Amino acid sequence: MRKVEVCSYNEKWVLMFAEEAEKLKQIFGEEIVDIYHIGSTSVQWLKAKPIIDIMPVVYDIHIVDSYNDEMEKIGYKCKGENGIPGRRYFQKGEDNRSHHAHIYQVGSPEINRHLAFRDYLRNHPDIKKNYGELKEKLAQQFPYDVESYINGKDHFVKEIEAKAMNWYQTTKHN
């Protein structure tokens, strides 16, 4: 059974991302346009589940499926779209997950959604602090119920996402 663990920021997360990004670049090669560190581990000093979220952006999402065997060889389990059309999702590790790869095709609106959320938290320390505290509280309340943990932060996340997208469009990409 997987335990919901939220811990203090770890400076090693940046290195863990960089090391895994290199492995993915070796597999996908010229297919990768960009590769981003997203999710809570990408936000300095934010409390987070210690799972590195990686977002490779590729030219053609359909080509990703032909790399499933290579991804499995380095420990990833292919989850297909996993509820988000146009995405390819991979998890590394079973109950002790270490990485998630969220792969999107260039132009997917999901790319900006993830980057806006990350950058908004990086630039709004009070929101970052509140989000970290909420996650910590939910992890204590639901230590073995990932679904309740996720549902518990859903309203807050959607609220931040809406503000983040507006902020991102007006400050970063006008």
C-alpha angles and dihedrals in degrees: 000000000000117000121215104234124181117183141172119281114284119207089211089071090080091055092044089054093048093049093049093044088058091053091051091048088053091054101041099030113170092007090077116087096175138346123210137191105229137166128052096312088064093061113082114238095004115133108241149164102266094247119119112226113206125188115198114186115210136188095236122022092199093063090061092076090064089063097055094106092052091048090051090052090062093047105271126135114213113232099175115218090335094201100320114093113227095023132107112207129196131182124203116207128016116240090350098053117187104176143020122197117203107188121194135175120246109275097029111142087221089073094062091041091058095042093046092052092048095046093044091056091046090055101039109060096180093054090045090053093048091048092050092049092049091051092048092049092048092048089054092045095047107026095160101026110082092173093057090045090054093043090049092060096038098096093046092047093049090049092051092045092056092049091042094053092050091046093046093051094046099041105030111024111028 
